[in-house]
Amino acid sequence: MERLNVALLGAGTVGTQFLKLLSEREDRFEALATTVNLTGILVRNPERERPEWVPKNLLTTDAEAVLRDAEVVVELMGGTGRALELVDYALGEGIPVITANKALLAEAWDDLKPYAEDGMLYYEAAVMGGSPAVEVMAGSLRGNYPLELHGVLNGTTSYILSRMEAGHSFGEALAEAQEKGYAEADPLFDVAGIDAAHKLTVLARLIADPEFPWEEVRANTKGITHLKADEVMQAADRGTPIRLVASLYGEEGRWRAKVRPVKVPKGHPLATPGVQNAIFFRGDAVGEVVLTGPGAGGLATAGAVLADLFRLIEGYPGHSPAPAPVPAPAGPFLELEEV
């Protein structure tokens, strides 16, 4: 059996579920003639209470010790500060990185792009959690010229809007989402649309332009905090539920990206229930393709992280961006009324 030294950076919601899956999938690793050896688990506070399956003896604040013998780094810290520093170091040392960090991918692309092109960066879990959006866009759909893409990419906002349709205020729906673990204690990235904008940027670089600028997506992002319960209820009653939708389409000869709440026709794949995510893609060869799946929750995201680890062990490279910019289409496109 080959031993693979894996360093885990972060043991929060996704990290703890990743550790659980690691312990439950030993038979899968055995089938690949591999055993996973954790070199350490980097955390901010080793004394914090964690599930019983988390190996307490491996928790540390010493990044150097965790990375010293690592052959693979799994980054689940989030953010663009310390995470970028450690990911940069690992990649620079020739160590492949598996990450669910869409903020890092969106905002630090200048640093990461050369490694992504070399197949050293694995990031299936960065978009739509456990649903295979990255693999599909970077793989089976690459034979198409993309015509448009629209996605409900943030399960937290979908859950909040679904609860507002039932008569709850924004504050009540948000508190419920936090109680269920769908929203963080600080939900700004979710409700302001930034999380969806990060994910749209990742997708845009996979299908349209490997250099698609994060700043442009951020400048055209609007969240859901301005919406009132009666407005959301009335839209749902009229058969056009409101969802936060991220869109990529052509306009005046160039690609445009937007994140904003829109009215979606009832029954359309983007009229998602609960925390469900969806992508509506249209290509010149395949026509319309719809991907749906859970977009919030540590376990689903951890499953995608583990899938990338299997992918690496099986000898496949990480996810590469589009090899060159694709000309922007002229339309027509799916019409969605902004609110």
TORPALO-297497 format. One record per residue (C-alpha): chain; x, y, z; residue in one letter. Coordinates in steps of 0.02 Angstrom, whole numbers, plus 50000, padded with zeros to 5 digits. Layout:
A; X; Y; Z; A
...
//
This chain:
A; 50000; 50000; 50000; M
A; 50064; 50172; 49954; E
A; 50056; 50300; 50094; R
A; 49998; 50475; 50047; L
A; 50040; 50616; 50167; N
A; 49895; 50739; 50173; V
A; 49896; 50906; 50265; A
A; 49725; 50976; 50313; L
A; 49710; 51164; 50333; L
A; 49551; 51203; 50430; G
A; 49432; 51097; 50533; A
A; 49272; 51195; 50527; G
A; 49105; 51137; 50456; T
A; 49177; 51063; 50296; V
A; 49343; 51008; 50371; G
A; 49262; 50904; 50508; T
A; 49146; 50820; 50383; Q
A; 49294; 50785; 50269; F
A; 49380; 50697; 50414; L
A; 49223; 50595; 50445; K
A; 49216; 50539; 50263; L
A; 49401; 50496; 50266; L
A; 49371; 50376; 50410; S
A; 49219; 50300; 50324; E
A; 49299; 50273; 50153; R
A; 49447; 50166; 50199; E
A; 49387; 50028; 50082; D
A; 49391; 50150; 49936; R
A; 49570; 50197; 49975; F
A; 49617; 50014; 49991; E
A; 49545; 49983; 49818; A
A; 49666; 50116; 49755; L
A; 49810; 50035; 49851; A
A; 49829; 50194; 49954; T
A; 49823; 50240; 50137; T
A; 49800; 50421; 50191; V
A; 49918; 50483; 50325; N
A; 49867; 50651; 50399; L
A; 50022; 50753; 50436; T
A; 49921; 50873; 50543; G
A; 49765; 50979; 50551; I
A; 49795; 51166; 50556; L
A; 49668; 51260; 50663; V
A; 49656; 51427; 50753; R
A; 49603; 51350; 50918; N
A; 49648; 51169; 50957; P
A; 49545; 51176; 51118; E
A; 49381; 51211; 51030; R
A; 49251; 51073; 51047; E
A; 49242; 50963; 50892; R
A; 49157; 50797; 50845; P
A; 49230; 50638; 50919; E
A; 49298; 50577; 50751; W
A; 49419; 50726; 50738; V
A; 49592; 50664; 50793; P
A; 49633; 50786; 50933; K
A; 49818; 50738; 50934; N
A; 49838; 50808; 50757; L
A; 49763; 50980; 50793; L
A; 49893; 51117; 50792; T
A; 49924; 51301; 50757; T
A; 50096; 51262; 50683; D
A; 50079; 51276; 50494; A
A; 50260; 51230; 50465; E
A; 50240; 51065; 50557; A
A; 50081; 51022; 50460; V
A; 50159; 51058; 50291; L
A; 50332; 50986; 50322; R
A; 50301; 50812; 50252; D
A; 50143; 50847; 50152; A
A; 50121; 50774; 49979; E
A; 49945; 50846; 49958; V
A; 49867; 50998; 50042; V
A; 49680; 51007; 50074; V
A; 49636; 51190; 50107; E
A; 49469; 51218; 50194; L
A; 49511; 51375; 50293; M
A; 49421; 51498; 50181; G
A; 49466; 51679; 50151; G
A; 49608; 51757; 50055; T
A; 49735; 51800; 50190; G
A; 49824; 51658; 50280; R
A; 49746; 51531; 50160; A
A; 49827; 51615; 50010; L
A; 49995; 51621; 50096; E
A; 49993; 51435; 50135; L
A; 49921; 51381; 49967; V
A; 50051; 51487; 49876; D
A; 50188; 51404; 49978; Y
A; 50125; 51228; 49944; A
A; 50103; 51254; 49757; L
A; 50273; 51337; 49746; G
A; 50348; 51181; 49825; E
A; 50264; 51072; 49695; G
A; 50129; 51009; 49814; I
A; 49955; 50993; 49734; P
A; 49813; 51081; 49823; V
A; 49631; 51031; 49843; I
A; 49519; 51176; 49895; T
A; 49338; 51227; 49918; A
A; 49389; 51410; 49932; N
A; 49294; 51506; 49797; K
A; 49349; 51675; 49869; A
A; 49531; 51625; 49848; L
A; 49502; 51564; 49671; L
A; 49405; 51719; 49621; A
A; 49514; 51853; 49701; E
A; 49689; 51778; 49694; A
A; 49682; 51707; 49518; W
A; 49840; 51795; 49459; D
A; 49938; 51690; 49585; D
A; 49841; 51528; 49557; L
A; 49810; 51522; 49369; K
A; 49981; 51453; 49317; P
A; 49959; 51309; 49440; Y
A; 49782; 51276; 49380; A
A; 49847; 51268; 49201; E
A; 49976; 51141; 49260; D
A; 49842; 51032; 49339; G
A; 49901; 51058; 49518; M
A; 49741; 51140; 49581; L
A; 49582; 51040; 49618; Y
A; 49425; 51138; 49660; Y
A; 49265; 51041; 49623; E
A; 49195; 51090; 49793; A
A; 49211; 51277; 49759; A
A; 49048; 51287; 49658; V
A; 48883; 51203; 49703; M
A; 48957; 51101; 49846; G
A; 48938; 50917; 49807; G
A; 48859; 50939; 49635; S
A; 48985; 50917; 49493; P
A; 48977; 51089; 49413; A
A; 49163; 51119; 49392; V
A; 49198; 50949; 49316; E
A; 49054; 50967; 49192; V
A; 49101; 51143; 49138; M
A; 49287; 51104; 49125; A
A; 49259; 50935; 49045; G
A; 49108; 50867; 48953; S
A; 49039; 51037; 48900; L
A; 49203; 51106; 48835; R
A; 49161; 51045; 48660; G
A; 49028; 51181; 48652; N
A; 49038; 51366; 48620; Y
A; 48946; 51433; 48773; P
A; 48797; 51543; 48733; L
A; 48739; 51586; 48910; E
A; 48744; 51525; 49088; L
A; 48628; 51567; 49232; H
A; 48642; 51493; 49405; G
A; 48568; 51491; 49578; V
A; 48736; 51467; 49661; L
A; 48703; 51509; 49844; N
A; 48592; 51391; 49943; G
A; 48580; 51509; 50092; T
A; 48491; 51645; 49995; T
A; 48376; 51518; 49913; S
A; 48327; 51453; 50084; Y
A; 48297; 51629; 50150; I
A; 48189; 51677; 50000; L
A; 48091; 51515; 50013; S
A; 48051; 51554; 50196; R
A; 48005; 51733; 50152; M
A; 47881; 51664; 50025; E
A; 47798; 51578; 50173; A
A; 47777; 51744; 50264; G
A; 47934; 51757; 50369; H
A; 48031; 51918; 50377; S
A; 48209; 51927; 50311; F
A; 48277; 51928; 50488; G
A; 48173; 51777; 50541; E
A; 48222; 51679; 50386; A
A; 48405; 51721; 50410; L
A; 48402; 51667; 50593; A
A; 48322; 51503; 50542; E
A; 48455; 51476; 50408; A
A; 48591; 51507; 50538; Q
A; 48509; 51386; 50660; E
A; 48507; 51250; 50528; K
A; 48689; 51280; 50482; G
A; 48651; 51351; 50309; Y
A; 48715; 51525; 50352; A
A; 48869; 51582; 50447; E
A; 48864; 51689; 50603; A
A; 48917; 51831; 50487; D
A; 48808; 51801; 50333; P
A; 48868; 51953; 50233; L
A; 48950; 51855; 50091; F
A; 48791; 51755; 50065; D
A; 48656; 51889; 50076; V
A; 48758; 52024; 49986; A
A; 48784; 51907; 49838; G
A; 48973; 51900; 49856; I
A; 48979; 51710; 49876; D
A; 48880; 51688; 49715; A
A; 48992; 51815; 49628; A
A; 49147; 51716; 49678; H
A; 49071; 51558; 49604; K
A; 49015; 51645; 49444; L
A; 49193; 51709; 49420; T
A; 49260; 51531; 49434; V
A; 49133; 51468; 49307; L
A; 49167; 51613; 49187; A
A; 49352; 51567; 49184; R
A; 49310; 51386; 49146; L
A; 49195; 51418; 48998; I
A; 49220; 51595; 48930; A
A; 49384; 51682; 48972; D
A; 49527; 51616; 49080; P
A; 49566; 51795; 49131; E
A; 49388; 51848; 49174; F
A; 49409; 51989; 49301; P
A; 49339; 51969; 49477; W
A; 49321; 52158; 49493; E
A; 49196; 52163; 49350; E
A; 49087; 52029; 49429; V
A; 49096; 52114; 49599; R
A; 49045; 52281; 49525; A
A; 48887; 52203; 49451; N
A; 48831; 52110; 49607; T
A; 48677; 52150; 49711; K
A; 48614; 52044; 49856; G
A; 48445; 52014; 49935; I
A; 48450; 52123; 50092; T
A; 48337; 52256; 50014; H
A; 48194; 52134; 49981; L
A; 48037; 52139; 50089; K
A; 47932; 51987; 50136; A
A; 47774; 52053; 50053; D
A; 47868; 52084; 49890; E
A; 47938; 51907; 49892; V
A; 47768; 51832; 49936; M
A; 47678; 51929; 49798; Q
A; 47804; 51875; 49667; A
A; 47783; 51693; 49718; A
A; 47593; 51709; 49716; D
A; 47603; 51775; 49538; R
A; 47704; 51625; 49482; G
A; 47872; 51714; 49473; T
A; 47971; 51672; 49631; P
A; 48122; 51780; 49667; I
A; 48294; 51699; 49670; R
A; 48472; 51765; 49675; L
A; 48537; 51722; 49501; V
A; 48714; 51736; 49433; A
A; 48720; 51760; 49244; S
A; 48852; 51757; 49108; L
A; 48801; 51813; 48934; Y
A; 48857; 51916; 48786; G
A; 48824; 52102; 48767; E
A; 48897; 52224; 48639; E
A; 49027; 52098; 48584; G
A; 49094; 52052; 48756; R
A; 49051; 51938; 48901; W
A; 48950; 52013; 49043; R
A; 48928; 51943; 49218; A
A; 48793; 51990; 49343; K
A; 48728; 51931; 49512; V
A; 48559; 52000; 49567; R
A; 48386; 51947; 49626; P
A; 48268; 51912; 49482; V
A; 48093; 51845; 49454; K
A; 48100; 51667; 49386; V
A; 47950; 51584; 49300; P
A; 47876; 51451; 49412; K
A; 47930; 51280; 49353; G
A; 48092; 51342; 49277; H
A; 48247; 51249; 49343; P
A; 48307; 51412; 49423; L
A; 48151; 51420; 49534; A
A; 48243; 51314; 49662; T
A; 48168; 51252; 49827; P
A; 48258; 51261; 49993; G
A; 48448; 51257; 49980; V
A; 48445; 51180; 49807; Q
A; 48566; 51253; 49680; N
A; 48547; 51249; 49492; A
A; 48642; 51296; 49335; I
A; 48557; 51327; 49168; F
A; 48685; 51316; 49028; F
A; 48656; 51338; 48842; R
A; 48788; 51285; 48716; G
A; 48791; 51290; 48527; D
A; 48806; 51101; 48507; A
A; 48717; 51028; 48657; V
A; 48576; 51153; 48677; G
A; 48510; 51173; 48854; E
A; 48587; 51081; 49001; V
A; 48527; 51092; 49181; V
A; 48626; 51042; 49335; L
A; 48541; 51037; 49504; T
A; 48597; 50984; 49677; G
A; 48626; 51039; 49857; P
A; 48721; 51201; 49874; G
A; 48740; 51216; 50062; A
A; 48797; 51098; 50198; G
A; 48965; 51033; 50256; G
A; 48939; 50851; 50211; L
A; 48895; 50879; 50027; A
A; 49044; 50997; 50006; T
A; 49160; 50876; 50096; A
A; 49105; 50740; 49974; G
A; 49167; 50846; 49829; A
A; 49332; 50877; 49919; V
A; 49354; 50691; 49943; L
A; 49310; 50660; 49760; A
A; 49454; 50775; 49711; D
A; 49570; 50676; 49823; L
A; 49518; 50515; 49735; F
A; 49542; 50604; 49568; R
A; 49720; 50649; 49617; L
A; 49761; 50475; 49679; I
A; 49694; 50401; 49517; E
A; 49818; 50508; 49421; G
A; 49703; 50640; 49344; Y
A; 49756; 50823; 49341; P
A; 49660; 50963; 49424; G
A; 49534; 51076; 49339; H
A; 49604; 51188; 49203; S
A; 49529; 51354; 49147; P
A; 49474; 51384; 48969; A
A; 49629; 51376; 48858; P
A; 49586; 51541; 48773; A
A; 49446; 51672; 48772; P
A; 49287; 51620; 48682; V
A; 49197; 51751; 48575; P
A; 49044; 51821; 48662; A
A; 48878; 51772; 48580; P
A; 48750; 51898; 48520; A
A; 48594; 51820; 48597; G
A; 48447; 51804; 48618; P
A; 48461; 51757; 48801; F
A; 48348; 51700; 48941; L
A; 48249; 51852; 48999; E
A; 48246; 51878; 49187; L
A; 48164; 52029; 49272; E
A; 48276; 52107; 49404; E
A; 48204; 52163; 49571; V
//
